[in-house]
């Protein structure tokens, strides 16, 4: 089965100390929990938060919820592809962002990401 998921996060809640530099860029580890059967009051299927290490999990450290996710596409093996109303909106936003050129100027840590800190 294939599932398409639309993700929205509030970048102002990112703990910048958790950003790390790798071979090909600056990264942030995220975790999401998705319930494919249930939705919340806003039709979200799950949430996104910053990942924690095993030691932090053992110490019960919790990071803030950065955002939510919705399933916008589901290709069930027993049926034809199904698309919800969120599909067209989420895909249109992703396409607009991808074609919009340099869209990270509004991101609070964009200067850090470009090495201008």
C-alpha positions in Angstrom: 0.0 0.0 0.0 1.2 3.5 -0.8 0.2 6.5 1.4 0.7 10.2 0.7 1.1 12.4 3.7 0.9 16.2 3.9 3.1 17.6 6.7 2.9 21.1 8.2 5.3 22.3 10.9 5.8 25.5 12.8 9.5 26.1 12.3 9.6 28.7 15.1 9.3 25.8 17.5 12.4 24.0 16.3 15.1 23.6 18.9 18.0 24.9 16.8 20.5 23.1 19.1 19.2 19.8 17.6 20.3 20.8 14.0 23.4 19.0 13.0 25.7 19.2 10.0 26.2 16.0 7.9 28.1 15.3 4.7 25.5 16.8 2.4 23.8 19.5 4.5 22.3 20.5 7.8 19.8 18.1 9.2 17.0 17.8 11.8 15.7 14.4 12.9 11.9 14.3 13.2 9.5 11.7 14.5 5.9 11.3 13.5 3.1 9.1 14.8 0.3 8.3 12.3 -3.0 6.6 12.9 -4.4 5.6 9.5 -7.8 4.7 11.0 -8.6 7.8 13.3 -8.5 11.5 12.8 -8.6 14.3 15.3 -11.0 17.3 15.4 -9.0 19.0 12.6 -8.9 15.9 10.4 -5.2 15.3 11.2 -3.9 11.7 11.3 -0.8 12.4 13.4 1.8 14.8 14.7 5.4 15.6 14.2 8.0 16.3 16.8 11.8 16.5 17.0 13.4 13.1 17.7 15.1 12.3 21.0 17.9 9.9 21.7 17.5 6.7 23.7 19.0 8.3 26.7 16.5 11.2 26.4 13.6 8.8 26.0 14.8 6.9 29.2 14.9 10.3 31.0 11.3 11.1 29.7 12.5 14.1 27.7 9.7 15.4 25.5 10.2 17.8 22.6 7.4 20.1 21.5 4.9 19.1 18.8 6.1 21.0 15.7 3.0 20.2 13.6 0.5 17.8 12.2 0.1 15.5 9.3 -2.8 14.3 7.1 -3.1 11.4 4.8 -4.1 12.8 1.4 -3.6 9.8 -0.7 -4.1 6.1 -0.1 -3.6 3.3 -2.6 -5.2 0.3 -0.9 -4.3 -3.0 -2.4 -8.0 -4.1 -2.5 -9.3 -1.0 -4.3 -8.4 1.7 -6.7 -6.5 4.8 -5.7 -8.5 7.1 -3.4 -7.8 10.8 -2.9 -9.3 13.1 -0.3 -9.9 16.8 -0.4 -6.6 17.5 1.1 -4.8 16.0 -1.9 -5.3 18.9 -4.3 -4.6 21.5 -1.6 -1.5 19.8 -0.3 -0.1 19.1 -3.8 -0.8 22.6 -5.0 1.1 24.0 -2.0 4.0 21.7 -2.5 4.2 22.5 -6.2 4.0 26.3 -5.5 6.8 26.0 -3.0 9.0 24.0 -5.3 8.5 26.4 -8.2 8.7 29.5 -6.0 12.5 29.7 -6.0 14.2 30.7 -2.8 11.3 30.3 -0.3 13.4 29.8 2.9 14.1 33.5 3.5 11.0 33.5 5.8 12.3 30.5 7.7 13.6 31.7 11.1 16.8 29.6 10.9 17.5 30.2 7.1 20.6 32.2 7.9 21.9 29.3 10.0 21.2 26.8 7.2 23.1 29.0 4.7 26.1 29.3 7.1 25.5 33.0 7.7 25.3 32.9 11.5 
